Amino acid sequence: MFSFQEQISAATKSNLEAQLAMISALTGKTFEGVEKLVELTMNTAKSSLADTTSHARQLLAVKDVQEAFAFHAAQAQPSAEKLMAYGRNLMSIGSALQTEFAKATEAQITEHGRKLSGFVEEIGKNAPAGSENVVAFLKQTIANANAGYEQFTRSTKQAVEAVEANISNAAAQMSQAAGKVGANVNSVVTAKK
């Protein structure tokens, strides 16, 4: 049978080890996310530079103002689509990172709750007679905290899903609008010829 101080010491050591493991795992996931973000940004920058160079060369070959307007109009939708693709990829990286953080945090909190419940059980076994109400109160407090955390987690997941849906919807509408603007400019340029 362990003394109370030994139980506290073992629980504290276990808790610190678990926190260090979680911090290490989250740091690794953060670096993976940053690597993906840097790769996405570099690829986008390279593509943008190539597109800008190509468009500048094509624009130099334009012979009149109407042709210049038509050229710009033709570039509106592809540019908007590339911007939307970048946004979707960025959102995907952020969402994946958020999911990994949520999994790690949820696992850590579940483990802490389990250990704390076990610790309270052990204390209850070794507690003096008449302290049953205090032990029951601790157990109920832990159960309430776990229930609150679970509700918070569900609400957060719903909020993230709603934001992702709204961003996807906005991206689709922006892409459609860019296509309409390009078509309208083409029709105006064509009408002036």
N, C-alpha and C positions, 0 to 999 in steps of 0.2 A: 504494500500500500504506500502510495506517494504522499508526501506532505503537501500542504496547500501551496507553499512557496515553490516546490519542485514542479507542480502542475502549472503554475503561472509561468515559470521560467521556460518550461518545455513548450507551452502554447505561444509565448512571445517569440521564441527561436523559430518555431514552425511558421508563424505568421510572417516574420521577417524574410525567411527563405522563400516563402511563396510570393511575397511582394517583389523580391529581387528577380525571381523567375519571370513574373509578369512584366516587370519593367524591361527586362532583357528581350522578351518576346515582342512587346509593343515597339521597342526601339528597332528591332529587326524589321518588323512590318512597316514602320515609318520609313526606314531607309529604302525598302523595296518600293514603296509608294513614290518616294522622291525620285528614285531611279526611273520609274515608269514616266513620271511627270517630265523629267529632264529629257528623256528619249522622245516623248511626244512633242515637246516644245522644239527640240532640235530638228526633228523630221518636218514639223510644220514650218519652221523658219527656212529650212532648205527648200522645201516645196514652194513657199511663198516667194523666195528670192528667184527661183527658176521661173515661176509664173510672171513675176514682175518684169524680169529681163525679157521674156518672150513677148509680153504685152507691149513693152516699150518699143521693141523692134517692129512689131506689127503696127503700132500707132505711128511710127515714123514713116511707114509706107502709105498712110492714109492721104488721100488727095484732096478731100474737101471736108467741110464742117459736118455735113449730113453723114458722111461715111464715119467720121469720128464719133458722132452720137450713136450711130448703129453699132459701132465697135464696143463702146462703153455699155450700151444696153445689153449686148450679147454677153458681156462679162458679169453682169449683175447677178444672175441666178447661179452660175458656177461658183462665184465668190461667196455668195450667201450659203450655198451648200457646203463648201469647204469650212466655213466658219461654224456651221451647225455640226459638222462632223467633228471638228476640234472640240466643241462644247460637249458633245455626247461622249467623246473619249475622255475628256477631263472629268465629266460627271461619273463615268464608269470607274475611273481610278479612285476618285473620292469615295464613291459608294462602296467599292471593294475594301478600301482602307477602313471605312466606318464599320463595315460588317465584321472585319477581322478584330477591330477594337472591341466591338460589342460582344463578340464570341469570347474573347479573352477575359473581358471584364465580367461577363455573366458567369463564366466558369469559375473565376476567382471568387466572386461573391457567393456563389453556390457552395464552394468549398469552405469558405470562411463560415458561412451559416451552419454547415454540417459540423465543422470543428467546434464552433461556439455551442451548438446544441449538445454535442458530446461532452464538452467541458462542463456545461450547466448540469447535465445528467450526473457526471462524476461528482460534482460539488454536492448535488442533491443526495447522493448515496452517502457522502461523508459528513453531511451537515448535521448539526445537533437537532435533537427532537424539538418540534415546535416551529421549525423554519420552513415547513412545507409550503406555506403561503408565499414566502419570498421566492422560493424556487419556482413555484407555479407562475408567479408574476414575471420572473425572468424568462421563462419558457414562452409565455403569452406575448411578451414584448418582442422576443426574437421572431415569433410567428407573424406578428403584425408588421414588423420591419420587412420581413421577406415578402409578405403580401403587398406591401407598399412598393417595394422594388419591382415586383413582377408587374404591377399595374403601370408603373412609370415606364418600364421597358416596353410594354405593349403600346402605350400611348406614343412613345418616341418612335417606334417602328411604323406606326400608322402615319405619324407626321412626316417621316422621311419618305414613305411611299407616296404621300400626297404631294410633297414638293417635287419628287422625281416625275410624277405624272404631269404636274403643271409645267415643269420645264420642258418635257417632251412635247406637250401640246403647244407651248409657245414657240418651240423650235419649228414644229410643223407649220404653224401659221406664218412664221417669218419666212420660211422657205417658199410657201405659196405666194406670199406678198411680193417677194423678190422676183418670182417668175412672172407675176402680173405686171410689175413695173417694167421688166424687160420687154414684155410683149407690147405694152402700151407705148414705150419709147420707140420700138421697132415700127409700130403702126403709124406713129406721128412722123417718123423719118421717111417712111415709105410714101406717106401721103404728100409730103413736101416735094418729093422727086417728081 
